[in-house]
Amino acid sequence: MADRTFSASVRIAREPEAVFDWVADYRHVAQVLEGVERWDPLQRETRGRGARFSVSMSAVGFPLENVLVLDVWDEPRAIGWRSESGLVQQSGRWEFRARQEGTDVSLTISYTPPLGLVGQMVAGEVDSLVRGRLDHALASMKSELEDKAEA
């Protein structure tokens, strides 16, 4: 079965460095990304290429456990990751582009559904869930970052 890829974007009225730093703090993931139950570092280093995390999330009632590793770290332009292990292989990337009015932020996530009929059936349900979660995450992040700037 082919990979499924989803993207969402938002403009945040903050400079790219502030947005990058906020996203780079792993403690914010569960704060904005619905369904993430755990995003724990597996080593002392939590920033930069090679940082690894044990991640637990749920999608349509299925618990998903993964070890994710950061494989892109281009401060303040991009952060990317990929699965090292887990039933569902996934990858993702944050991108930050400076604009006069702030920063354009995009989040792209790709995953490969499990093979077989069950994987195909679940993929359809997961697709709409992922789309909604991406949009919600970016809206929550925008609100959090812009509210902090005003305080």
The 8 nearest C-alpha neighbors of each residue, nearest first, counted from 0:
[[1, 114, 2, 112, 111, 113, 119, 115],
 [2, 0, 3, 111, 112, 110, 4, 114],
 [3, 1, 111, 110, 109, 4, 0, 112],
 [2, 4, 109, 110, 111, 1, 5, 112],
 [5, 3, 109, 108, 2, 110, 6, 107],
 [6, 4, 108, 107, 109, 130, 3, 7],
 [7, 5, 107, 106, 108, 105, 8, 4],
 [6, 8, 106, 105, 134, 133, 107, 5],
 [9, 7, 105, 104, 106, 6, 137, 103],
 [8, 10, 104, 103, 11, 137, 105, 7],
 [11, 9, 103, 102, 104, 12, 101, 8],
 [12, 10, 102, 13, 101, 141, 9, 103],
 [11, 13, 101, 100, 145, 102, 10, 14],
 [14, 12, 101, 11, 102, 15, 17, 18],
 [13, 15, 101, 16, 17, 102, 18, 97],
 [16, 14, 18, 17, 102, 97, 19, 75],
 [15, 17, 19, 75, 18, 14, 20, 74],
 [18, 16, 20, 15, 19, 14, 21, 13],
 [17, 19, 15, 21, 20, 16, 22, 14],
 [20, 18, 16, 22, 21, 17, 75, 15],
 [21, 19, 23, 17, 18, 22, 16, 24],
 [20, 22, 18, 19, 23, 24, 17, 27],
 [21, 23, 19, 24, 20, 18, 27, 25],
 [24, 22, 20, 21, 25, 19, 46, 78],
 [25, 23, 22, 26, 21, 27, 20, 46],
 [24, 26, 27, 28, 23, 38, 22, 45],
 [27, 25, 24, 28, 29, 30, 38, 39],
 [26, 28, 30, 25, 29, 24, 31, 22],
 [29, 27, 30, 26, 25, 31, 32, 38],
 [28, 30, 35, 32, 31, 27, 36, 26],
 [29, 31, 27, 28, 32, 26, 33, 139],
 [30, 32, 136, 29, 28, 139, 33, 140],
 [33, 31, 136, 29, 28, 35, 30, 34],
 [32, 34, 35, 132, 31, 29, 136, 30],
 [33, 35, 56, 57, 36, 32, 58, 29],
 [36, 34, 56, 29, 33, 37, 55, 32],
 [35, 37, 56, 55, 34, 29, 38, 57],
 [36, 38, 55, 54, 35, 39, 56, 29],
 [39, 37, 54, 53, 52, 55, 40, 25],
 [38, 40, 53, 52, 37, 41, 54, 25],
 [41, 39, 52, 42, 51, 45, 53, 38],
 [42, 40, 52, 51, 53, 39, 43, 50],
 [43, 41, 40, 44, 51, 45, 50, 52],
 [42, 44, 45, 41, 40, 50, 46, 51],
 [45, 43, 42, 46, 50, 40, 47, 51],
 [44, 46, 50, 40, 43, 47, 42, 51],
 [47, 45, 44, 50, 23, 48, 24, 69],
 [46, 48, 72, 50, 49, 69, 45, 71],
 [49, 47, 69, 70, 72, 50, 71, 46],
 [48, 50, 69, 68, 70, 51, 47, 46],
 [49, 51, 45, 69, 68, 48, 46, 44],
 [52, 50, 68, 41, 67, 40, 49, 69],
 [53, 51, 40, 41, 67, 39, 66, 54],
 [52, 54, 66, 39, 38, 65, 40, 41],
 [55, 53, 38, 65, 37, 64, 52, 66],
 [54, 56, 64, 37, 36, 63, 35, 65],
 [57, 55, 35, 36, 34, 63, 62, 54],
 [56, 58, 62, 34, 61, 63, 60, 59],
 [57, 59, 61, 60, 125, 62, 34, 56],
 [60, 58, 61, 125, 57, 124, 128, 121],
 [59, 61, 58, 57, 62, 63, 56, 34],
 [62, 60, 58, 57, 59, 63, 56, 121],
 [63, 61, 57, 56, 60, 64, 58, 55],
 [64, 62, 56, 57, 55, 61, 65, 86],
 [63, 65, 55, 54, 85, 62, 56, 66],
 [66, 64, 85, 54, 84, 67, 53, 82],
 [65, 67, 53, 84, 83, 52, 82, 54],
 [68, 66, 82, 52, 81, 83, 51, 65],
 [67, 69, 51, 80, 81, 50, 49, 70],
 [68, 70, 80, 48, 49, 50, 79, 71],
 [69, 71, 48, 80, 79, 68, 49, 72],
 [72, 70, 79, 78, 69, 48, 73, 80],
 [73, 71, 78, 47, 48, 77, 74, 79],
 [72, 74, 77, 76, 75, 71, 78, 47],
 [75, 73, 76, 72, 77, 19, 16, 78],
 [74, 76, 16, 19, 73, 15, 77, 95],
 [77, 75, 95, 74, 73, 94, 96, 78],
 [78, 76, 94, 73, 93, 72, 95, 75],
 [77, 79, 72, 71, 93, 92, 73, 94],
 [80, 78, 92, 71, 91, 70, 69, 93],
 [81, 79, 69, 70, 91, 68, 90, 67],
 [80, 82, 90, 67, 68, 89, 83, 91],
 [83, 81, 67, 89, 84, 88, 66, 90],
 [82, 84, 66, 67, 81, 68, 85, 65],
 [85, 83, 66, 82, 65, 86, 88, 67],
 [84, 86, 65, 87, 64, 88, 66, 82],
 [85, 87, 88, 84, 63, 113, 64, 65],
 [88, 86, 85, 111, 112, 89, 113, 110],
 [89, 87, 111, 110, 82, 85, 86, 90],
 [90, 88, 110, 82, 109, 81, 87, 111],
 [91, 89, 81, 109, 80, 108, 82, 110],
 [92, 90, 108, 107, 80, 79, 109, 81],
 [91, 93, 79, 107, 78, 106, 80, 94],
 [92, 94, 106, 78, 77, 105, 79, 107],
 [93, 95, 77, 105, 104, 76, 92, 106],
 [94, 96, 104, 76, 103, 15, 77, 102],
 [97, 95, 103, 102, 98, 76, 104, 94],
 [98, 96, 102, 15, 101, 103, 95, 99],
 [99, 97, 101, 100, 102, 96, 103, 14],
 [98, 100, 101, 97, 102, 14, 12, 13],
 [99, 101, 98, 12, 102, 13, 11, 10],
 [102, 100, 12, 13, 98, 14, 11, 99],
 [103, 101, 97, 11, 98, 96, 15, 10],
 [102, 104, 10, 96, 95, 9, 11, 97],
 [105, 103, 95, 9, 8, 94, 10, 102],
 [104, 106, 8, 94, 7, 93, 107, 9],
 [105, 107, 93, 7, 6, 92, 8, 94],
 [108, 106, 6, 92, 91, 5, 105, 93],
 [107, 109, 91, 5, 4, 90, 6, 92],
 [110, 108, 4, 90, 3, 89, 91, 2],
 [109, 111, 89, 3, 2, 88, 112, 90],
 [110, 112, 2, 88, 87, 3, 89, 1],
 [113, 111, 118, 122, 87, 110, 114, 0],
 [114, 112, 118, 87, 111, 115, 86, 119],
 [115, 113, 118, 0, 112, 116, 119, 117],
 [114, 116, 118, 117, 119, 113, 0, 120],
 [115, 117, 119, 118, 120, 114, 121, 113],
 [116, 118, 120, 119, 115, 121, 114, 113],
 [119, 117, 113, 121, 115, 114, 116, 120],
 [118, 120, 116, 122, 117, 121, 115, 123],
 [121, 119, 117, 118, 122, 123, 116, 124],
 [120, 122, 118, 124, 123, 119, 117, 125],
 [123, 121, 125, 119, 124, 120, 118, 126],
 [124, 122, 126, 125, 121, 120, 119, 127],
 [125, 123, 121, 122, 126, 127, 128, 59],
 [124, 126, 122, 128, 123, 127, 129, 121],
 [127, 125, 129, 123, 128, 124, 122, 130],
 [128, 126, 130, 129, 125, 124, 131, 123],
 [127, 129, 125, 131, 126, 130, 132, 124],
 [130, 128, 132, 126, 131, 127, 125, 133],
 [131, 129, 127, 133, 132, 128, 126, 134],
 [132, 130, 128, 134, 129, 133, 135, 127],
 [131, 133, 135, 129, 134, 130, 136, 33],
 [134, 132, 136, 130, 135, 131, 7, 129],
 [133, 135, 131, 137, 136, 132, 7, 138],
 [134, 136, 132, 138, 133, 137, 139, 131],
 [137, 135, 31, 32, 133, 139, 134, 138],
 [136, 138, 140, 134, 139, 135, 141, 133],
 [137, 139, 141, 135, 140, 136, 142, 134],
 [140, 138, 142, 136, 137, 141, 31, 135],
 [139, 141, 137, 143, 142, 138, 144, 136],
 [142, 140, 138, 144, 139, 143, 11, 145],
 [141, 143, 139, 145, 140, 144, 146, 138],
 [142, 144, 140, 146, 141, 145, 139, 147],
 [145, 143, 147, 141, 146, 142, 140, 148],
 [144, 146, 148, 142, 147, 143, 141, 12],
 [145, 147, 149, 143, 148, 144, 142, 150],
 [148, 146, 150, 144, 145, 149, 143, 142],
 [147, 149, 145, 146, 150, 144, 13, 12],
 [150, 148, 146, 147, 145, 144, 143, 12],
 [149, 147, 148, 146, 145, 144, 143, 142]]
